[in-house]
Amino acid sequence: MLFDYEILRCLWWGLLQVFLIGFAITGGYDVGAAILLPYLGKTDDQRRVIINAMGAMWEGNQVWFITAGAVLFAAWPIAYSVLFSSFYAGLLLVLFALMFRPLSFDYRSKLPNHRWRDWWDKSLFISGLIPAVMFGLVFGNLLKGIPFHLDSDMRIFYLGDFIGLLNPFALLVSIVSVAMLIMHGAVFLQVKTEGEIQATAKVMVTRFAILSLVAFAIAGLWVTRLEGYHIKSEVVMNAVSNPLAKFVKRSDGLWLDNYEHYFALWLIPVLVFISGGLTIWLSKKDKADLAFIASAVMLASIILTASVSMFPFLIPSNISLNTSLTIWDASASQKTLQFLLWGTLLFLPIVLIYTQWVFKILRGKMTAEQIQKNSHSLY
């Protein structure tokens, strides 16, 4: 199977979305559940129910996150370098948070001491909150543009700082990110638990689904006035990668350009509100399994709305417009993309099968009685 350079670049952009959405759906529910831990777990038994509900699956979910990073590194190495240079401090916080997560799961119940368990419970909460906030900050700042430029030797110069990432629009997108992941985690706990935890989780689904939709709508209105980017020179989609060989313009509302040219794309943001409404309705009707699917569709639609708005830009520069990185001029070579595609076609089905198998095997509900009977083998 051989593809030309243009198709390969589009395929890899699509695969990047698949892995980002895969992580949001699978890793998102344990991030959301971890944030809800101190609010839904009023007693030690309740907290152990929540932890054990997600504890058996969280490690496999990280495969999607790692693979998304690997795809960006292999398919768009310049974009990978700029992203990690720009968000170094924030991504380092995410790394430390994810490092504490396995420690929290493994060591929490090693001692019966109340303070010991409280400390690990707080670390689990932080390990969920920090990634949720940072993912929103990354998307928000990508839409605004990153203060970087490339010189003639393709050296990267980042002129921003961490405080600059905490701008109002990016913080709003962070609210969308945190709220949608808490909603997703609450739906997951509604599926996996019973009794008081399940009842409280159902209330949280409605609250955070509404917050997600309201914040998403406000962000959408803001984007209509936000400066977007557009390539005004000829785009040669099969050319050798060279981010310096184009001219870019910036103007208010340009992130809506793709929607104006392809009206059918409006179905993606519309689907956010439809699936969000279905999540609330199905959750209230105690159809938690279907609510989880609706919640997953909502998360996928939110991510795709941002990605489609930016297409073909990966990382726009707000201080040197012409050095903005796109899928056409920042990718690896055609042979590299072709080789990587074969590897992905081999391993992606394995990841999908494993994910489905885990959900099927661990679909039962976790109760406090099971925790007490099996305290030696559970978290």
C-alpha positions as CSV (number, residue, x, y, z in Angstrom):
1,M,0.0,0.0,0.0
2,L,1.6,3.3,-1.1
3,F,0.2,6.8,-0.6
4,D,1.5,10.1,-1.9
5,Y,2.9,12.7,0.5
6,E,-0.3,14.7,0.7
7,I,-2.5,11.7,1.7
8,L,0.0,10.5,4.2
9,R,0.1,13.8,5.9
10,C,-3.7,13.9,6.1
11,L,-3.8,10.3,7.4
12,W,-1.4,11.1,10.1
13,W,-3.3,14.2,11.1
14,G,-6.4,11.9,11.4
15,L,-4.5,9.3,13.4
16,L,-3.3,12.0,15.8
17,Q,-6.9,12.9,16.4
18,V,-7.7,9.2,17.0
19,F,-5.1,8.9,19.7
20,L,-6.0,12.2,21.4
21,I,-9.6,11.2,21.4
22,G,-8.7,7.6,22.6
23,F,-6.9,9.1,25.5
24,A,-9.6,11.6,26.4
25,I,-12.2,8.8,26.4
26,T,-10.3,6.1,28.2
27,G,-7.9,8.1,30.3
28,G,-10.4,10.8,30.8
29,Y,-12.8,8.8,33.0
30,D,-10.1,7.9,35.5
31,V,-8.8,11.5,35.5
32,G,-12.4,12.7,36.2
33,A,-12.9,10.0,38.8
34,A,-9.7,11.0,40.6
35,I,-10.8,14.6,40.8
36,L,-14.2,13.5,42.2
37,L,-12.5,11.3,44.8
38,P,-12.6,13.7,47.8
39,Y,-16.2,14.8,47.0
40,L,-17.9,11.4,46.3
41,G,-15.8,9.4,48.8
42,K,-16.9,10.5,52.2
43,T,-15.6,7.4,54.0
44,D,-12.6,5.2,53.5
45,D,-14.7,2.4,52.1
46,Q,-16.3,4.8,49.6
47,R,-12.9,6.1,48.5
48,R,-11.7,2.5,48.1
49,V,-14.7,1.7,45.9
50,I,-13.9,4.6,43.6
51,I,-10.2,3.8,43.5
52,N,-10.8,0.2,42.7
53,A,-13.3,1.1,40.1
54,M,-10.6,2.8,38.1
55,G,-7.5,1.1,39.5
56,A,-7.7,-2.0,37.3
57,M,-7.8,-0.1,34.0
58,W,-5.9,3.2,34.3
59,E,-2.5,1.8,33.3
60,G,-3.7,0.5,29.9
61,N,-5.4,3.8,29.3
62,Q,-2.0,5.6,29.3
63,V,-1.1,3.8,26.1
64,W,-3.2,6.2,24.2
65,F,-1.4,9.3,25.7
66,I,2.0,7.8,25.1
67,T,1.1,6.9,21.6
68,A,-0.2,10.4,20.8
69,G,3.1,11.8,22.0
70,A,5.0,9.3,19.9
71,V,2.9,10.1,16.8
72,L,3.6,13.8,17.2
73,F,7.4,13.1,17.7
74,A,7.7,10.8,14.7
75,A,5.3,12.4,12.2
76,W,5.9,16.1,13.0
77,P,9.3,16.3,14.9
78,I,9.5,20.1,14.6
79,A,6.0,20.5,16.1
80,Y,7.0,18.1,18.9
81,S,10.1,20.2,19.7
82,V,8.2,23.5,19.7
83,L,5.3,22.1,21.8
84,F,7.6,20.7,24.5
85,S,9.8,23.9,24.5
86,S,6.7,26.1,24.9
87,F,4.9,24.1,27.5
88,Y,7.9,22.6,29.3
89,A,7.0,23.7,32.8
90,G,3.4,22.6,32.4
91,L,4.2,19.3,30.8
92,L,6.7,18.7,33.6
93,L,3.9,19.1,36.1
94,V,1.8,16.6,34.2
95,L,4.7,14.2,34.2
96,F,5.2,14.4,37.9
97,A,1.4,14.1,38.4
98,L,1.3,10.9,36.3
99,M,4.4,9.6,38.2
100,F,2.5,10.0,41.5
101,R,-0.5,8.1,40.2
102,P,0.9,4.6,40.3
103,L,2.4,5.3,43.7
104,S,-0.9,6.4,45.0
105,F,-2.6,3.2,43.8
106,D,0.1,0.9,45.0
107,Y,0.9,2.4,48.4
108,R,-2.4,3.8,49.6
109,S,-3.6,0.7,51.4
110,K,-0.2,-0.5,52.6
111,L,-0.8,1.1,56.0
112,P,-4.1,1.4,57.9
113,N,-3.1,4.9,59.1
114,H,-5.8,7.5,58.3
115,R,-3.3,10.3,57.6
116,W,-1.3,8.0,55.3
117,R,-4.4,7.2,53.2
118,D,-5.5,10.8,53.1
119,W,-2.1,11.9,51.8
120,W,-2.3,9.4,48.9
121,D,-5.9,10.3,48.2
122,K,-4.9,14.0,47.8
123,S,-2.1,12.9,45.5
124,L,-4.6,11.0,43.4
125,F,-6.8,14.1,43.2
126,I,-3.9,16.3,42.1
127,S,-2.8,13.6,39.6
128,G,-6.2,14.0,38.0
129,L,-6.6,17.8,38.2
130,I,-3.2,18.9,36.9
131,P,-3.4,16.9,33.5
132,A,-7.0,18.1,33.0
133,V,-6.0,21.7,33.5
134,M,-2.9,21.5,31.4
135,F,-4.6,19.8,28.4
136,G,-7.0,22.8,28.4
137,L,-4.2,25.3,28.6
138,V,-2.4,23.6,25.7
139,F,-5.4,23.7,23.4
140,G,-6.3,27.2,24.5
141,N,-2.9,28.6,23.8
142,L,-2.6,26.7,20.5
143,L,-5.7,28.5,19.3
144,K,-4.3,31.9,20.4
145,G,-0.8,31.2,18.9
146,I,2.5,30.5,20.6
147,P,5.3,33.1,20.9
148,F,8.0,31.3,19.0
149,H,10.0,31.7,15.8
150,L,12.5,29.7,13.7
151,D,15.7,31.1,12.2
152,S,17.1,30.2,8.8
153,D,18.9,27.1,10.4
154,M,15.5,25.9,11.8
155,R,16.5,26.6,15.4
156,I,13.6,27.2,17.7
157,F,13.4,30.3,19.8
158,Y,10.6,30.5,22.4
159,L,10.0,33.9,23.8
160,G,7.1,33.2,26.3
161,D,6.9,32.1,29.9
162,F,4.5,29.9,32.0
163,I,2.6,32.9,33.3
164,G,1.8,34.0,29.8
165,L,0.1,30.7,29.2
166,L,-2.4,31.6,31.9
167,N,-4.4,34.0,29.7
168,P,-8.2,34.3,30.0
169,F,-9.1,32.4,26.9
170,A,-6.8,29.5,27.7
171,L,-8.2,29.4,31.3
172,L,-11.7,29.2,29.8
173,V,-10.7,26.3,27.6
174,S,-9.2,24.7,30.8
175,I,-12.6,25.0,32.4
176,V,-14.1,23.1,29.4
177,S,-11.4,20.5,29.7
178,V,-11.8,19.9,33.5
179,A,-15.6,20.0,33.4
180,M,-16.0,17.5,30.5
181,L,-13.5,15.1,32.1
182,I,-15.3,15.3,35.5
183,M,-18.6,14.7,33.7
184,H,-17.0,11.7,32.0
185,G,-15.6,10.4,35.2
186,A,-18.9,10.8,37.0
187,V,-20.7,8.8,34.2
188,F,-18.1,6.1,34.6
189,L,-18.7,5.9,38.4
190,Q,-22.4,5.8,37.8
191,V,-21.7,2.7,35.6
192,K,-19.3,1.1,38.0
193,T,-20.8,1.7,41.5
194,E,-24.0,1.4,43.5
195,G,-25.8,3.2,46.3
196,E,-24.8,6.6,47.6
197,I,-21.7,7.0,45.3
198,Q,-23.8,6.2,42.2
199,A,-26.6,8.6,43.3
200,T,-24.1,11.4,43.9
201,A,-22.2,10.7,40.6
202,K,-25.5,11.0,38.8
203,V,-25.9,14.5,40.2
204,M,-22.4,15.4,39.2
205,V,-23.0,14.3,35.6
206,T,-25.8,16.8,35.2
207,R,-23.8,19.7,36.9
208,F,-20.6,19.2,35.0
209,A,-22.3,18.4,31.6
210,I,-24.1,21.8,31.8
211,L,-20.9,23.5,32.9
212,S,-19.1,21.9,29.9
213,L,-21.7,23.0,27.4
214,V,-21.9,26.6,28.8
215,A,-18.1,27.0,28.8
216,F,-17.9,25.4,25.3
217,A,-20.5,27.8,24.0
218,I,-18.8,30.9,25.5
219,A,-15.4,29.7,24.1
220,G,-17.1,29.2,20.7
221,L,-18.4,32.8,20.8
222,W,-15.0,34.0,21.8
223,V,-13.4,32.3,18.9
224,T,-15.5,34.3,16.5
225,R,-13.6,37.4,17.8
226,L,-10.3,35.6,18.4
227,E,-7.5,36.1,15.9
228,G,-7.2,33.0,13.6
229,Y,-4.6,32.1,11.0
230,H,-4.8,31.4,7.3
231,I,-2.1,30.5,4.7
232,K,-2.3,33.2,2.0
233,S,0.4,31.8,-0.3
234,E,0.1,28.8,-2.5
235,V,0.1,25.5,-0.6
236,V,2.1,22.7,-2.2
237,M,0.9,19.7,-0.3
238,N,3.4,17.3,-1.7
239,A,6.5,19.5,-1.2
240,V,9.4,18.8,1.1
241,S,8.8,20.2,4.6
242,N,9.9,23.8,5.1
243,P,8.0,25.9,7.6
244,L,9.7,29.1,6.2
245,A,8.4,28.8,2.7
246,K,4.9,30.3,3.2
247,F,3.1,33.5,4.0
248,V,0.5,33.5,6.8
249,K,-2.1,36.1,7.6
250,R,-4.0,36.6,10.9
251,S,-7.4,38.2,11.5
252,D,-10.4,38.0,13.7
253,G,-12.6,35.0,13.2
254,L,-10.3,33.1,10.8
255,W,-10.6,29.9,12.8
256,L,-14.1,29.7,11.4
257,D,-12.8,29.6,7.8
258,N,-13.0,25.9,7.4
259,Y,-16.6,25.8,8.6
260,E,-17.5,28.5,6.1
261,H,-16.0,26.5,3.2
262,Y,-17.4,23.2,4.3
263,F,-20.7,23.7,5.9
264,A,-21.1,20.1,6.9
265,L,-18.3,20.6,9.5
266,W,-20.8,22.5,11.6
267,L,-22.3,19.1,12.5
268,I,-19.2,18.5,14.8
269,P,-19.9,21.4,17.3
270,V,-23.6,20.8,17.0
271,L,-23.0,17.2,18.0
272,V,-21.3,18.5,21.2
273,F,-24.7,19.9,22.4
274,I,-26.7,16.9,21.2
275,S,-24.5,14.3,22.9
276,G,-24.2,16.5,26.0
277,G,-28.0,16.7,26.3
278,L,-28.2,12.9,25.7
279,T,-25.6,12.3,28.5
280,I,-27.7,14.3,31.0
281,W,-31.0,12.6,29.9
282,L,-29.7,9.1,29.8
283,S,-27.9,9.5,33.2
284,K,-31.1,10.7,34.8
285,K,-33.0,7.7,33.3
286,D,-30.3,5.4,34.9
287,K,-29.1,4.2,31.5
288,A,-25.5,4.8,32.5
289,D,-24.0,2.5,29.9
290,L,-25.6,4.6,27.1
291,A,-24.8,7.8,28.9
292,F,-21.1,6.8,28.9
293,I,-21.2,6.4,25.1
294,A,-22.9,9.8,24.7
295,S,-20.3,11.3,27.0
296,A,-17.5,9.8,24.9
297,V,-19.1,11.2,21.7
298,M,-19.2,14.6,23.4
299,L,-15.5,14.5,24.3
300,A,-14.6,13.4,20.8
301,S,-16.7,16.2,19.3
302,I,-15.1,18.9,21.5
303,I,-11.6,17.8,20.5
304,L,-12.5,17.6,16.8
305,T,-14.1,21.0,16.9
306,A,-10.8,22.6,18.0
307,S,-8.7,20.5,15.6
308,V,-10.9,21.1,12.6
309,S,-10.9,24.8,13.4
310,M,-7.1,24.9,13.3
311,F,-6.6,22.6,10.3
312,P,-4.0,22.6,8.7
313,F,-2.2,24.4,11.5
314,L,-0.5,22.4,14.2
315,I,1.2,25.2,16.1
316,P,0.6,28.8,15.0
317,S,3.2,31.5,15.9
318,N,1.8,34.8,17.2
319,I,5.1,36.7,16.8
320,S,6.4,35.3,13.5
321,L,3.3,34.3,11.5
322,N,5.2,32.7,8.6
323,T,7.0,30.3,10.9
324,S,3.7,28.8,12.0
325,L,3.8,25.0,11.7
326,T,1.2,23.1,9.6
327,I,0.7,19.5,8.6
328,W,2.1,20.3,5.1
329,D,5.4,21.9,6.1
330,A,6.4,20.4,9.5
331,S,6.1,16.6,8.8
332,A,8.7,13.9,8.6
333,S,9.7,12.6,5.2
334,Q,7.4,10.6,3.0
335,K,9.3,7.3,3.6
336,T,9.2,7.9,7.4
337,L,5.4,8.5,7.3
338,Q,4.9,5.4,5.1
339,F,7.0,3.2,7.4
340,L,5.2,4.5,10.5
341,L,1.8,3.9,8.9
342,W,2.6,0.1,8.5
343,G,3.5,-0.1,12.1
344,T,0.4,1.7,13.2
345,L,-1.9,-0.5,11.1
346,L,-0.3,-3.5,12.9
347,F,-0.5,-2.2,16.5
348,L,-3.6,0.0,16.6
349,P,-6.0,-3.0,16.2
350,I,-4.2,-4.6,19.2
351,V,-4.7,-1.5,21.3
352,L,-8.4,-1.4,20.3
353,I,-8.9,-5.1,21.0
354,Y,-7.1,-4.8,24.4
355,T,-9.2,-1.7,25.4
356,Q,-12.5,-3.5,24.4
357,W,-11.4,-6.7,26.3
358,V,-10.6,-4.8,29.5
359,F,-14.0,-3.0,29.4
360,K,-15.8,-6.3,28.8
361,I,-13.9,-8.2,31.6
362,L,-14.2,-5.4,34.2
363,R,-17.7,-4.3,33.5
364,G,-19.1,-5.4,36.9
365,K,-19.9,-2.9,39.6
366,M,-17.6,-2.4,42.6
367,T,-19.3,-2.4,46.0
368,A,-18.1,-1.7,49.6
369,E,-19.0,-5.3,50.5
370,Q,-16.5,-6.6,47.9
371,I,-13.9,-4.2,49.2
372,Q,-14.3,-5.5,52.7
373,K,-14.2,-9.2,51.7
374,N,-11.2,-8.8,49.4
375,S,-9.2,-6.1,51.3
376,H,-6.0,-8.1,50.8
377,S,-6.2,-8.0,47.0
378,L,-7.7,-4.6,46.4
379,Y,-6.4,-1.0,46.7
